[in-house]
Amino acid sequence: MPEPFELPNSRWSGAQGDNPFDFAQGDTRTTFAPIDLLDYIYAVLHSPTYRETYKEFLKIDFPRVPYPDDVEKFWKLVQLAGDLRSLHLMESPSLNDYITEYPEGGDNEVEKPRFELKTKTDLPGFENLEGLGKVYINSEQYFDSVPEVAWKINFSGRTKSNEKTLRCNQSYELPIFFNSG
């Protein structure tokens, strides 16, 4: 395990625990590991506020990561970015909690993908979320309870990625793991 680094100018003089990698130590932590620093930087660089504030600088230079001015905020960002990193690396257990369904069996052939908005949702925790619908891949088969925002998401302002992906794969049979059942 790598050696921990001292957290400079720590406002807390709490006793340093034996294991600086244990998140349960809370705000008495005065050291951090390299993965904590990575997670802090990951949080900063994924912040919409940071991206908007430094938009012009990011076009011409490497990102500048601000020094954390608050230990409590530093650890909160480390925790949030750790969760985000595990999602991006497909390691998060929450990825097994699907909100969508693929209820109809068939040949799984993508013909003419389209999105149809539903009027009401009965998904637990999503009762107040508007804009859920069905993404049809052909006349009979569809993904249900898909957020409209997921269907319309743009990357770099260029294209609706999910719609384009399905349209580019017309006459393509989806892999077997999409079978209903």
N, C-alpha and C positions, 0 to 999 in steps of 0.2 A: 504494500500500500504506500502511495507517495507521502512524503512528509508534508504536513500542513504548514501554511504560511501564517504569519501574524497579521491580524486585521489592524492596520495602522489607525491611530487616533480613535481607537475604540472608546466610546463614552462609558462603557460598562467595565467595571473592575471586578465583575463576578468571577467566582472560582472557575478556572478552566477545567473542563471535564476530561476524563481519561481518553474518551473517544471523540475527537473533534468532528467525526463524520456522522455522528448520531443526531438526527434532526430533533430528537426529543429534548435536547438540552436547551432549546428555545433561545431566549434573548441573552443568556449568559455566555453564549459562544463568543470567543475572541479569536478563533482561528478558522481558517477555511481551507478546503482542499482545491486542487486544480479544477475538478468537475464543478465545484460551486462557482468558481470564477467564470467558467464556460457558460454555466446556466445564467449567471447575471448578465453577461454580454449577450446571450441569446435573447433574454427578456428585453433588454434595451433595444436591440436591433429589430425586434418584432413589434415594438411599440408604435402604434399609428401616430401618436403625438410626436415621437422622436423622428419618424420618417417624414412627417409633414414639416416639422420645424427645420430640419436639416436637408430638405429635399434638394436644394440647389447645390449644397456642398457634396452630397452623396453622388451627384452626377459627375463631379470632377476630381474627387479625392476619395481615399479610403475613409471608412466611417471612424469617427472619434467617439470613444465611449466615455461618458462622464464618470468621474470618480463618485462612488456612492457617498452621500452626505449623511445618511442615516442608517445605522446598523439594522434596525428593525425592518426598514424598507428593503435593504439589501437582501435579508433572508426571505422576505415575502416574495421578492422577484426571483430569487433562486428557486424557491418552491414552485412558483407558477411556471417558470421556464423548464424546470425538470419535468413537470407534467406535460408541457407542450412538446419537449424533446422526445419523451416516450411515445407521444401520439405520432409525431413525425417519423419516428423510427419503427412504427408499427409494433411497439412493445407494450403499449398500455392495455391493461385488462378491460378498460371501458370500451375498447374497440369491439368487444364481443357482445355489447348491448346494442343491437340494431334497432333503429326506429323505423326502418323501411321493411317491406315485405315483398315477396315475389310469389304470389298465391296461385297463379295459373300454370299448369304444366303444358308442355307442347314441344315444338321443335326448336325453340329458342332462337329462331332466325330473326335478325334485325331487318325490318322492311322499311318502314317509314316512321321514325321516332317522333313522338309529339308529347307535349305536356298538357294535361287537363286538370284544372283547378277543382279541388273538392270544396264543399261549402262548410263542412264541420269535421272536427277531429275528435276521436275518442281515445287518443293515446294518453296514457297517464303522464302527467307533467307537461303535456303540450296542448292542454285544453284551450288555452288563450292564444295559441300560436295560429295566426292566419296565414294562408298561403300554402297549405299542404295540398298535394295533388298526386296524380298518377302519371308516370312516364311510360307510355305505351311503346313497345318495340315492334309490335305488329298488331293486327286487328284483335287478337285475343290475349296476349301476354303483356304484363305490365309490372312495374315496380310501384308499390302503393306507399302512401304516406311520405312522399318525397317533398321536402321544403322547396317552395318555388325559388327561393334565393339560391339553392344548390343547383337548380336547373339553369339559372340565369347568370351564374357567377362568371365574372370576367377576370382574366389574368393580364395585367399590363394594358388593360383597356382594348385588347385586340379582338377577342372572340368569346363566345359562350362555349366554354370548354366541354361541358358534358354533352350538350346538344351536338357540337361538332364531332366529338368522339363517336357518338352513336351514328351520326349521318355518314361519317367516313367508313364505318363498318357495316353499311347496308349490305344485305345478302351474306352476312357473316353469322355463323352460329355461335352463340354465347357458350362459354365453357360449362361443363357439367355441374360445377358448384353453384350455378344459378338456378338449377332445377328446383321447382317448388316441392314442398313435401314434408 
